[in-house]
Amino acid sequence: MDFSKFEQNAGIEFKDKSLLRQAFVHRSYINENKDAGFSHNERLEFLGDAVLEMIITDYLYKKYPEKTEGDLTSYRSALVNATTCAAVATKLGVNDFLILSKGEAKDTGRARQYILANTLEAIIGALYVDQGYDTAMEFVSMHISPLIESILAEGSWIDAKSLFQEKAQDIESKTPEYKTIKEAGPDHDKKFTIGVFLGSKQIATGEGKSKQDAEQEAAKKALKAKGWE
């Protein structure tokens, strides 16, 4: 597969093209093609996740010197979560270059969103290995950091769990409870489904790569369901 079009879209050029290819390889493809001769992207994703968080943390710390730790944490979460990363990946055309199993290639729902987000992190990890921190920072500064303006304008950085708890206690005198409905996938790639309850009534469910992400998603949906947005 020729990744030159992706490099053009993303404004980057890899020295080691095999690293870029690896960033697009999902584990499912390797499981289906054990003699492929190359590896999946999970190690690069692990690295890229940490590099992305460091770059965004540094960016926000410098951009908003008056903001509290809590605000900065919420801003960072909004910039590095799966929804934002998947949106950036989609804009860059990552979907056209994914190397997936036949089964995964057919999935276009929520699971694909996580694959896109993970792949973006793997690309950042690969860029860091290929050319270092400064180049990875340039990529993030070009495609992710500027999104903070629209995130703040839309209010999507707000901690949905805190807001839902505040509304539930004020309006219904109840404290929300979060319960795990389902866990799926291997340990390295878990997907959680969490339900949020007021008393015995389930208000909404959310999915995420971690319980915290799933709880936030459930709280967002619960706010909408109750008309408390």
C-alpha positions as CSV (number, residue, x, y, z in Angstrom):
1,M,0.0,0.0,0.0
2,D,1.3,3.5,-0.9
3,F,1.1,5.8,2.0
4,S,2.4,8.9,0.2
5,K,-1.1,10.3,-0.2
6,F,-1.6,10.1,3.6
7,E,1.7,11.8,4.2
8,Q,0.7,14.6,1.9
9,N,-2.7,14.9,3.7
10,A,-1.0,15.0,7.1
11,G,1.9,17.3,6.1
12,I,4.5,14.7,7.2
13,E,7.1,12.6,5.5
14,F,8.5,9.5,7.2
15,K,12.2,8.4,6.8
16,D,11.3,4.8,7.7
17,K,8.2,4.0,5.7
18,S,7.8,0.6,7.5
19,L,7.1,2.4,10.7
20,L,4.3,4.3,9.1
21,R,2.9,1.1,7.7
22,Q,3.0,-0.5,11.1
23,A,1.0,2.3,12.5
24,F,-1.9,1.3,10.3
25,V,-1.8,-2.5,11.1
26,H,-4.6,-3.7,13.4
27,R,-4.0,-6.8,15.5
28,S,-6.9,-8.5,13.7
29,Y,-4.9,-8.5,10.4
30,I,-1.9,-10.1,12.0
31,N,-4.1,-12.8,13.6
32,E,-5.5,-13.5,10.2
33,N,-2.2,-13.3,8.4
34,K,0.4,-14.7,10.7
35,D,3.1,-14.9,8.0
36,A,2.6,-11.2,7.1
37,G,6.2,-10.4,8.1
38,F,5.4,-7.2,10.0
39,S,3.8,-6.3,13.4
40,H,0.6,-4.7,14.6
41,N,0.4,-1.1,15.9
42,E,-0.3,-1.6,19.6
43,R,3.2,-0.8,20.9
44,L,3.3,2.4,18.8
45,E,-0.2,3.2,20.1
46,F,1.0,2.8,23.6
47,L,3.9,5.2,22.9
48,G,1.8,7.7,20.9
49,D,-0.8,7.9,23.7
50,A,1.9,9.1,26.1
51,V,3.5,11.5,23.6
52,L,0.2,13.0,22.7
53,E,-0.8,13.6,26.3
54,M,2.6,15.2,27.1
55,I,2.4,17.5,24.1
56,I,-1.2,18.6,24.9
57,T,-0.4,19.0,28.6
58,D,2.5,21.3,27.7
59,Y,0.4,23.2,25.2
60,L,-2.5,23.8,27.6
61,Y,-0.2,24.7,30.5
62,K,1.4,27.5,28.4
63,K,-1.8,28.7,26.6
64,Y,-3.9,29.0,29.8
65,P,-1.7,30.2,32.7
66,E,-4.8,31.4,34.6
67,K,-6.7,28.1,34.5
68,T,-6.9,25.6,37.4
69,E,-5.6,22.1,37.3
70,G,-9.2,20.8,37.1
71,D,-10.0,22.9,34.0
72,L,-6.8,22.0,32.3
73,T,-7.4,18.3,33.0
74,S,-10.9,18.6,31.4
75,Y,-9.5,20.5,28.4
76,R,-6.9,17.8,27.9
77,S,-9.4,15.0,28.2
78,A,-11.5,16.6,25.5
79,L,-8.5,16.9,23.2
80,V,-7.1,13.4,23.5
81,N,-10.3,11.3,23.9
82,A,-11.4,8.8,21.3
83,T,-14.0,11.0,19.8
84,T,-11.6,13.8,19.0
85,C,-8.8,11.5,17.8
86,A,-11.2,9.6,15.6
87,A,-12.5,12.8,14.1
88,V,-8.9,14.0,13.3
89,A,-8.1,10.6,11.9
90,T,-11.1,10.7,9.6
91,K,-10.2,14.2,8.4
92,L,-6.7,13.0,7.5
93,G,-8.1,10.0,5.5
94,V,-6.8,7.3,7.9
95,N,-9.8,5.1,7.1
96,D,-8.5,4.6,3.6
97,F,-5.2,3.1,4.7
98,L,-6.2,0.8,7.6
99,I,-4.9,-2.7,7.4
100,L,-7.6,-4.8,9.0
101,S,-8.9,-8.4,9.1
102,K,-11.9,-9.1,6.8
103,G,-14.3,-9.0,9.7
104,E,-13.0,-5.7,11.1
105,A,-13.0,-4.1,7.7
106,K,-16.8,-4.6,7.6
107,D,-17.4,-2.8,10.9
108,T,-18.2,0.9,10.4
109,G,-19.8,1.6,13.8
110,R,-18.4,2.5,17.2
111,A,-15.7,-0.1,17.0
112,R,-14.3,1.6,13.9
113,Q,-14.1,4.9,15.8
114,Y,-11.9,3.3,18.4
115,I,-9.7,1.8,15.7
116,L,-9.3,5.2,14.0
117,A,-8.4,6.8,17.4
118,N,-5.9,4.1,18.2
119,T,-4.3,4.4,14.8
120,L,-3.9,8.2,15.2
121,E,-2.1,7.5,18.4
122,A,0.1,4.9,16.7
123,I,0.9,7.4,13.9
124,I,2.1,9.9,16.6
125,G,4.1,7.2,18.2
126,A,5.7,6.2,14.9
127,L,6.5,9.8,14.1
128,Y,8.1,10.2,17.5
129,V,10.3,7.1,16.9
130,D,11.1,8.2,13.3
131,Q,11.9,11.9,13.9
132,G,11.7,12.7,17.6
133,Y,9.5,14.8,19.9
134,D,9.7,18.1,18.0
135,T,8.3,16.6,14.8
136,A,5.6,14.8,16.7
137,M,4.7,18.1,18.4
138,E,4.5,19.9,15.0
139,F,2.0,17.2,13.8
140,V,-0.1,17.5,17.0
141,S,0.1,21.3,16.9
142,M,-1.1,21.3,13.3
143,H,-4.0,18.8,13.6
144,I,-5.1,18.5,17.3
145,S,-4.2,21.5,19.5
146,P,-6.2,24.1,17.5
147,L,-9.4,22.1,18.2
148,I,-9.4,23.5,21.7
149,E,-11.1,26.7,20.4
150,S,-14.2,24.9,19.1
151,I,-14.2,22.6,22.1
152,L,-14.4,25.6,24.5
153,A,-17.0,27.3,22.3
154,E,-19.2,24.2,22.2
155,G,-18.7,23.4,25.9
156,S,-17.8,19.9,25.1
157,W,-14.9,20.0,27.6
158,I,-17.3,20.1,30.6
159,D,-17.2,17.1,32.9
160,A,-20.4,15.3,32.1
161,K,-20.3,13.1,35.2
162,S,-20.0,16.1,37.6
163,L,-22.8,18.0,35.7
164,F,-25.1,15.1,35.8
165,Q,-24.6,14.5,39.5
166,E,-25.2,18.1,40.2
167,K,-28.4,18.2,38.2
168,A,-29.6,14.8,39.6
169,Q,-29.1,16.0,43.2
170,D,-30.7,19.4,42.7
171,I,-33.7,18.2,40.7
172,E,-34.4,14.7,41.9
173,S,-32.4,14.5,45.2
174,K,-30.6,11.4,43.9
175,T,-27.0,10.6,43.4
176,P,-26.2,8.7,40.2
177,E,-24.7,5.2,40.3
178,Y,-22.5,3.7,37.6
179,K,-22.6,0.0,36.9
180,T,-20.6,-2.2,34.5
181,I,-23.0,-3.7,32.0
182,K,-20.5,-5.5,29.8
183,E,-16.8,-6.0,29.3
184,A,-15.6,-7.2,25.9
185,G,-12.2,-7.9,24.2
186,P,-8.8,-9.0,25.3
187,D,-7.0,-7.3,28.2
188,H,-4.9,-5.1,25.9
189,D,-8.0,-3.8,24.1
190,K,-10.9,-3.8,26.5
191,K,-14.3,-2.2,25.7
192,F,-16.6,-1.3,28.6
193,T,-20.3,-0.7,28.6
194,I,-21.4,1.3,31.7
195,G,-25.0,2.1,32.8
196,V,-25.9,5.1,34.8
197,F,-28.8,4.8,37.2
198,L,-30.9,7.0,39.3
199,G,-32.3,4.7,42.0
200,S,-33.2,1.5,40.2
201,K,-33.9,3.2,36.9
202,Q,-31.2,3.0,34.2
203,I,-31.0,6.4,32.4
204,A,-28.4,5.7,29.8
205,T,-25.4,3.6,28.8
206,G,-22.0,4.5,27.5
207,E,-19.1,2.7,25.9
208,G,-15.3,3.4,26.2
209,K,-11.8,2.0,26.2
210,S,-11.8,2.5,30.0
211,K,-14.5,2.6,32.6
212,Q,-13.9,6.3,33.1
213,D,-14.5,7.0,29.4
214,A,-17.6,4.8,29.4
215,E,-19.0,6.6,32.5
216,Q,-18.4,10.0,30.8
217,E,-20.2,8.8,27.7
218,A,-23.1,7.5,29.8
219,A,-23.4,10.8,31.7
220,K,-23.5,12.8,28.4
221,K,-26.3,10.6,27.1
222,A,-28.1,10.8,30.5
223,L,-28.0,14.6,30.4
224,K,-29.5,14.5,27.0
225,A,-32.1,11.9,28.0
226,K,-33.2,14.0,31.0
227,G,-33.1,17.3,29.1
228,W,-30.5,18.7,31.5
229,E,-27.8,19.7,28.9
